[in-house]
Amino acid sequence: MVKYTCYNCGATVELDEIRETVRCPYCGGRILMKKRPEGGHHVKAR
């Protein structure tokens, strides 16, 4: 499931909670950032 984070209030919003317009259901903010996956990134050192 795709999760978004509201830029104004910091609430985590799922795709099911978003209606026709892309707005935060809690504060009404318009800017939602897609949450990055929780997996760790391995960087190989030289």
C-alpha positions as CSV (number, residue, x, y, z in Angstrom):
1,M,0.0,0.0,0.0
2,V,1.3,3.4,-0.9
3,K,1.6,5.8,2.0
4,Y,2.0,9.6,1.9
5,T,3.2,12.1,4.6
6,C,1.5,15.5,4.9
7,Y,3.9,18.4,4.6
8,N,1.9,20.7,6.9
9,C,0.8,18.5,9.8
10,G,3.1,15.4,9.4
11,A,0.3,12.9,9.4
12,T,0.7,9.6,7.6
13,V,-2.1,9.2,4.9
14,E,-2.8,6.1,2.9
15,L,-4.0,6.0,-0.6
16,D,-7.5,4.8,0.5
17,E,-8.0,8.0,2.6
18,I,-7.3,10.4,-0.3
19,R,-10.4,11.4,-2.2
20,E,-10.7,12.8,-5.7
21,T,-8.6,15.8,-4.9
22,V,-5.1,15.2,-3.5
23,R,-5.5,16.9,0.0
24,C,-4.7,15.8,3.5
25,P,-7.9,14.6,5.2
26,Y,-6.7,15.9,8.6
27,C,-5.6,19.5,7.9
28,G,-6.5,20.1,4.3
29,G,-2.9,20.7,3.1
30,R,-2.2,20.2,-0.6
31,I,1.4,19.0,-0.5
32,L,1.7,15.2,0.2
33,M,5.1,13.5,0.0
34,K,5.4,9.8,-0.9
35,K,6.9,7.9,2.0
36,R,10.1,6.1,1.2
37,P,10.4,2.4,1.8
38,E,11.6,1.3,5.2
39,G,14.3,-1.1,3.8
40,G,17.9,-0.3,4.5
41,H,20.2,0.8,1.7
42,H,23.6,-0.9,1.5
43,V,26.5,1.2,0.2
44,K,29.6,-0.7,-0.7
45,A,32.8,1.1,0.4
46,R,35.9,1.0,-1.7
